């Protein structure tokens, strides 16, 4: 029988399939183990991961090495303390502002979703990932930054993302392709950056161009890094979360009908989707000093891989964790998109995802429109499986749509 580390190497390749059985095994038999491929201590228990994410004295960002996000340059994920709070706040003005979310952003997202759905054909097979779940958050992010061209660079973002946290094996070819993608984005964003320095608008890029930290403007290099990361991250969460949820709902028409007839369940369904099929399955941290986790001594400077996909199925926290339960979060669904979340898909504590409320708005508007429009969505062929790691979702959702 292969070891848990050997099985994890297969997981890291992104092989299609359900990871539930692997997560059950690592939670029960090996809640912490060493992965040679990832050069990391792999941690899966919910309590351990919460402890790591909440302890900034012992653990910090992982910025260099296999699977690091250093390819983007200096981004808010790598910042700490006052710098993190202030620069995260600059971004939050646009993607966590409740007035904007309930006004201009909601209006834009509603109109965009409607136009995308109207373009989806009936009575023939169509890929609603390619036609809806991917372009929707991509166009929203491009609109927030007022860089219309950015919506046409999805392949570039994919290459960049594949070379950062997803490249846990450190494949040099994947890394070089990601660096080439970075250069392409530099060419796209730099002219806009120079323009917004002179004539800023109300967009997110202009806010970065006109903001200061410690009395100095944010550097061009840092704005470029932030823009690259936002363009990629702004798409990945919503796209993959919606795709993973739709895969479950389309495979079980009774769930689709129940949700279609009772929208009070929608936010709970979205939260359960994030738990059951998270867009991001693992995140990196690094030890600042020698630590002990479950009796395992780990030296300072070590990489940790926190498997939130497993933690979200920890039976000590979630009853019947390998089953999708539509109303699991009916009593506290709003909290799952806040810093009080039980589900770890938006991370935890200081680095809880700034864009969680925007992602919620995109998913709520997108799902409501699909539920309003289609009485049935059926697979055009075999149901797809999730694939990829660290980012995981079906590659396509090829379906037949029945208007309601």
Buried (B, 14 or more C-beta within 10 A) or exposed (E): EEEBBEBBBBBBEBEEEEBBEBBBBBBEEBBBBBBEBBBBBBBBBBEBBBBBBEBBEBBBBBBEBBBBBBBBBBBBBBBEEEBBEBBBEBBBEBBBBEEBBEEEBBEBBBEBBEEBBEEBEEEEEBBBBBBBBBBBBBBBBBBBBBBEEBBEBBEBBBBBBBBBBBBBBBBEEBBEBBEEBBEBBBEBBBEBBEBBBEEBEEBBBBBBBBBEBEEEBBEBEBBBBBBBBBBBBBBBBBBBBBBBBBBBBBBEBEBBBBBBEEBEBBBBBBBBBBBBBBBBBBBBBBBBEEBEBEEEEBEEEBBBBBBBBBBBBBEEBBEEBEEBBBBBBBEBBBBBBEEEBBBBBBBBEBBBBBBBBBBBBBBBBBBBBBBEBBBBBBBBEEEBBBBBBBBBBBBBBBBBBEEE
